[in-house]
């Protein structure tokens, strides 16, 4: 059983990484406030937690797309399993 669920989760993680990287620039073209919020969140992590997260616009756009796709994948997976 772990091979089935692990493979689907691994594929989802890899595909969100690739898609997030490809569509990161569109976040700034279509929804600049969402990109700004992501950039502020990463700066907050840098200051408060001391984590060295890159704070570029490209990386912030990638994070927005990845979080959105991961959430969507989780919802689809949940309804598919239950």
C-alpha positions in Angstrom: 0.0 0.0 0.0 2.7 2.6 0.7 4.1 2.1 -2.8 0.8 3.3 -4.3 0.2 6.3 -2.0 3.9 7.2 -1.9 4.2 7.2 -5.6 1.2 9.5 -6.0 2.4 11.9 -3.4 5.9 11.9 -4.9 4.5 12.6 -8.4 2.4 15.4 -7.0 5.3 17.0 -5.2 7.6 16.8 -8.2 4.9 18.1 -10.6 4.0 21.0 -8.3 7.7 21.9 -8.2 8.0 21.9 -12.0 4.7 23.7 -12.7 5.4 26.2 -9.9 8.8 27.1 -11.5 7.3 27.4 -15.0 4.4 29.6 -13.9 6.1 31.7 -11.3 6.3 34.8 -13.5 2.6 34.7 -14.3 1.8 35.3 -10.6 3.4 38.7 -10.8 1.5 39.4 -14.1 -1.9 38.2 -13.0 -2.0 38.6 -9.2 0.7 40.9 -8.0 -0.8 41.3 -4.5 -0.6 37.5 -4.0 3.0 37.6 -5.0 3.7 40.5 -2.6 2.1 38.6 0.3 4.3 35.6 -0.5 7.3 37.8 -0.5 6.4 39.3 2.8 5.8 35.9 4.3 9.3 34.8 3.2 10.9 37.9 4.6 9.0 37.3 7.9 10.4 33.7 8.0 13.9 35.1 7.4 13.6 37.6 10.3 11.7 35.6 12.9 12.9 32.0 12.4 16.3 32.8 11.1 15.7 30.6 8.0 17.6 31.7 5.0 14.8 31.6 2.4 15.5 33.3 -0.9 13.4 36.4 -1.2 13.3 36.9 -5.0 10.1 37.6 -7.0 10.6 34.4 -9.0 10.9 32.2 -5.9 7.9 33.9 -4.3 5.8 33.2 -7.4 6.9 29.6 -7.4 5.8 29.2 -3.8 2.4 30.7 -4.5 1.8 28.2 -7.4 3.2 25.3 -5.4 1.0 25.9 -2.4 -2.1 26.4 -4.5 -1.4 23.2 -6.5 -0.6 21.2 -3.3 -3.8 22.4 -1.7 -5.8 21.4 -4.8 -4.0 18.0 -4.9 -4.8 17.4 -1.2 -8.5 18.2 -1.7 -8.7 15.9 -4.8 -6.8 13.1 -3.0 -9.0 13.4 0.1 -12.3 13.1 -1.9 -10.8 10.3 -4.0 -9.9 8.3 -0.9 -13.0 9.0 1.3 
